[in-house]
Amino acid sequence: MEEIMKQFVEYPSDPYTSIAKWKENTKKKVIGIFPMWIPEEIIHAAGMLPVVMWRSNEAITWGYAHVPPYNCAINKSVVDDAVKGKLKFMDGMVFLRQCLQSQEVPFIVENNRPPAFEEYLYLPPIYHGDKASKDFTRDEFKRLRKRLEEFGGEKITDEKLNESINIYNKNRSLLRKLYDLRKEKPGILRGRDVLRIVWSSMLMPKEEHNKLLESLLSELEKNGYKPAKGKKVFLSGCLCIHPQLELLDMIEDLGMLVVDDDIYVGYRYFANDAEITDDPIGALMERHFIKTPVDPARGEVEVNWGKELIGKVKKLHADGIITLLTKYCPPHLCYYPDIKVELANAGIPEVLIEVEHEVISMESIKTRLQSFREMIGGH
């Protein structure tokens, strides 16, 4: 178990070094992708490594010369790392408009530290699933495919795409099995370990990650499980970044067990598969339009995030919800008041914790979490 976890931890601990080392050893191209929704399978089928851009573990400095201080962590951090040249090992970058703040990032990068390959996907901000939206999204995915073929010099066939979809589906399936195991046996893994397992899947080759996951699941099934004590909680939010590992430790140290989540560096990343069909681009497009988990960044008003959360909490018999709100995240901020009311009406305890890039006051967060722990029962 320890040896397996070491390999999961390697990439998230120092993505710059780990990915640059992989590139040097394999002589393959690395493409950074902005969270969320970019079809990684197309990049993988081109023989390149797609890596989801992360929030740096360093303080933002140069980034403030390009990005307003009221932008969220991922935008400030990516710009900061890019203009400093820390992302120079990336051969290319693919961006999209996931919110109003994010749409400026690719152009800042282009004007300061442009990679050899840069693409911006114009995906529909409102996704009702109508024919026009689907046709437009399909065309954008085809355009990305063509641009990658031109950049990499290799044809991306439908066969290669289906092979990549199959590899990614396997990874998502294994991660869902891990989450199912955590629901069945709360506390079987520390929260920080679960997060780093998911995060590593965004950074390392999926083939390697699949082998590690299979080994981990096998070990977890062999090992005896000693039921952990604590109140069961559900983590919600953190749409584009990972929460601080110290925050997850604090939740557990206060006597609570995370049994599920809908955060991006969590269930939201691997929730849905793409079908294997004769039209792989169409399959990736259809996956893009799946409406659950509810995604507030897409302007979808027909599905209700609050109702989805209530259903999950009741199914899990969880004792409450901890909402992780990334500071200055407009999509989440717009939804949160309605969610708060719905949870209160359903009698589900909830606490809001604001997370940001810079050092946060863990003591004030601890006080809020202690009060929440008392609210859901016990000391």
N, C-alpha and C positions, 0 to 999 in steps of 0.2 A: 504493500500500500504506500509506504513512504517513498519508494523509488518511483512509483507511478505518479504520485502527486508532485514530486520534484520536477517531472517533465511538464506537467500541466502549469506549474508555477513559473517555469523558465521564461516563456514568452511574455506574459503580463508583467513580470518583474522588470524587464528591460527590453521593451519591444524594438528599440532602435538597434541594439547590438544583435539581438536574436535574429531579426529579419535580415539585417545586412549580412550576417554570417551565413544564413540560408542562401541568400542570393549569390554570395561568393562561391559557395560549395556547389551549387546547382547550375550556375551561369544562366539562370532564368530571370525573366523580368518580374518586377513587383509593381502592382497597381494599387494605390491607395484609394479607398472608396469612402465617401461621406455617408454616415448613417442617416436615414434608414432607406430600405426599399430597393436599392440598386441590385439588379440580378447578377450576383456573383458568378453564377454558372457560366455566363457568356465569357467572362474574363478567364475562368478556369479552363474552358474549352479551347481558349486561344493559347494554352500552354503557359499561362502566367499565373502568379499568385496574387489573388485579391486579398487585401488586408483592410479591415474596417479601421478608419482613423479613430484615434483614442484621445482622451483627455490626458495631457502630459502631467507628470508628477512634479513638475517644476513651476515656480511662480511665473506669472506672465509679466514680461517687461516690454520688449519691443512691440508686442502685439497692440499695446495701447496707443501706439502712434498710427494705427490703421483701423482699429475697431473701437467703437464707443464702449465705455465701461459698463453700460447697462445691457450689453449683449450677454448671452448665456455662455456657460463654460466651454462647450465644445467649439463654438465659433471663435472665441478669443484664443483658445489653446492651439487650435489648428493653424490659425494665422500666425500666432507667435512662433510656433515651431517651424513653419514654412519660411518666414522671412529671416529667421536665424540660420536657415540652411540645415536644420536638423532632419528634414525629410528628403534630403538630396539623394538618398539611396533608392527612393521611389522613382521608377522609370516613367510613371504616369499617374494621373489622378482623375477620378470620375466624380462629379458633383451632381446635385439635383436641388431643386427648391423644395425643402421640406417645411420651411417657415419663412416669414418675412426677413428675419435676421440672417438666415443661412444663404440667401440668394446673392449676397455681396461677396461671400468668401472666395469663390473661384476667380473672380475678377481681381481681387486683391492679390491672390497668389499669382495670377497671370502677369500682373504688372510688376511684381517684385522678384519672385523666384519661380518662373514658369518651368514645369517639368517638360520632358521631351514629348509627352502625350498628355493632353488635357481634354476632357469632354464634359459637357453640361447636358444633362437629360431634362427636357422640358415635360415633366410628367404632370397630368391633370391634378390641380390642387383639390378639386372636388370630384369624388369618384363614385358616382351613382351606378356605374356599371352599364351605362347606355352604350349603344353601338359606336357613337362618335368618340367617346372617351377611350373605349377599348381599341378602336382602330388607330387612334392617335398614339396610344401607349405602345401598341405593336410596332408601329413605324419607328418610334424612338428606340425600341429594343433592336430593331433591324439595323438602324443607323449606327448604334453602338457596335453591333456585330461587324458591320462593314469597316468602321474606323479601326477596330482592333485587328482585323485581317490586314488592313493596309499597314498598320504600325508593326505588327508582328511578322508579317510576310507569310502567314499560314492561313489556309482555308479553314474556316470554322464550319464543319459539316453538321448536318442534323444528327448524325451518329455520334459525333464528339459531344454535341450538346446534350444528348440523352445520356451519354456516359457520365457527364458532369452532374446532370440532374440526379442521376441514380446515386452518385457518391454523396451529394449534398442531402438527398432524402435520407440516406442511411445515417448520416451524422445527426440530422434532426430527430430521427426516430430513436437513436441511442440516447440523445439528450432528454427526450421525453420520457424514456424509460428511467433515466436517473431521477427525473422530477417525480415520476410515479412512485419510485422507491422512497423518496423523501416524504411524500404524502403518507405512504403506508407506514414508514418508520421514521417519524420526526426525530431530528437530531443525529441521524446516522452519519451525516457529514456536517462540519462546521459551515456556517453561512459564507465565510470568506473563501472556503474551498470550492463550494458550489459556484460562486461568482467567478473565481479564477478558471474553473473548468470551462464555463461558457465563454468567458473572455478569450481564453486561449484558442477556442475554436474560430474566433474572428481573425486570428493572427497567423496561425500555423496552417500548413497544408491539411486539407480535410482528410486525406488518406491516412496521414500519421495520427491525426486526432481520433479517427474512427478506431484504429488499433488500440490506442490508449484507453478509449472509452470501453471497448469490449473487455480489456484486461481489468479495468476498474470495476465494472459491473460484476464480472466473475468473482473478484475478490470480495466485493461487498456481499454477494450472495453466500459465499463460503463462511465469512466471518459471523460469529454470533452477534445478535443485536440485543443490547441492553436498553430497554425502554427509557427514554430521556424524560425528565420531568420539566414541565414548563407550560405556560399558556401558548396556544397556537395562534400565530399571527400571519397575516397576508401582507406582502409588500406591494405597493402600487406606485407607479410613476416612473421617474428617472428615464425619460423617453429616449435620450440619445447618449447618455453617459453612464458610467458605473458609479455607484455610491462608494464612499470611503469604506475601506475594509474595517477601520476602527469603529465605524458606526454599526456594522453588522456584529462585531464582537460585543459592543455595548448592549445591543438588543438581547443577545444570548446571556450575557453576564447578569442582566437584570431579571432573568428567569422567563424569557420568552423564546419560542421556537418558531423560526420561519418555515412554514410548510408549503408555501407556493408564492408566486409573484406574477406580475405582468410588466416588469421592467424590461428595458431594451437589452441590457446585458443580462438576460434571463429568458423567461418563457417567450417574450415577444419576438425574439430573434429566430426561434426555431419552431414556432407554433404550427406552421402550415407547410405542406409539401407541394411540389409541382408534379403534375402527372407525366408519365412517360407516354408520349404519343408520336404520331407521324409529323406533328407540328410543334416542335419544342419551344419555339419562340412564342407561339400561341399559348402553350401551357404555362410559360413563365408570366405571360401577360395575365392569364386567368388567376394565377396565384396572387398577383399584385392586387387584384380586385376582391379578394376574400375579406370580408368585413369584420372578422374577429381574429385576434383581440381588437377591441375598438381603438382606433387611432385618432386622437384629437387633432393631429397635425394635418389631417386630410380634409377637414371641413365637412365631415360626414354628420348630417343632422338626423338621419333616419334611424340610427342605432344609438343606444343609450349606454354610456360607460358606467353610470351608476347602477343600472339594472344588472349589467354584466358582473360587476363587482359583488353585488348582493347575492347573485346566484352562485358565484364561486365560493363565497364565504360560507353560505348555508350548506353547500355540498361538502365542504371540507370540515364543517362543524368548528370553524375557527372562532377564536374569541374576539377578534378585532382586526382592524386594518391600520397599518402604518403607511401614510402617504409620504413619499419622497418627492418633493417639488424642487426641481432644478431652478435656482434663482434666475429670474428674468426669462422664464419659459412661457411665452404668450399662449401657445395652444393649451397647455395644462392649466394655466391661470384662468383662461376663459371657461373651462369646463368645471373647475374645482368647486365654485359655490353651489352649483346644482347638485354635484355629487355629494357634497357635505350635507345638504338638506335631505337627499334621498336616503343616505345611510342613517341619518338621525331618525327619519320617519320609519325606517325598517328596524330600529333599535340596535344598530350595529355600532359599537364603539370605534372611534377613529381618531388618530392624532396626525397633525401635519408637521413634518420635519423639512425645513428648507436646507438644501445642499447646494454648495457652490464650489468653484475651483480652488479658491484661496483657502488658507487655514481658517477653519470655522471654530466657534466656541463649543467644544465638546461638553463643557460643564453645563451650559444652558440646555443643550440637547439632552443631556443625561437627566436633568430636572424634569423636562417634558416627558421623557420616556418613563421615568419613575412614577410620575403622576398617572400616566396611561396604564402602567402595570397595575397600579392600585385600583384604577377604574374597572379593569377587566377581572379583578379578583385577586386578593392576596397581596403580600408584601415581599 
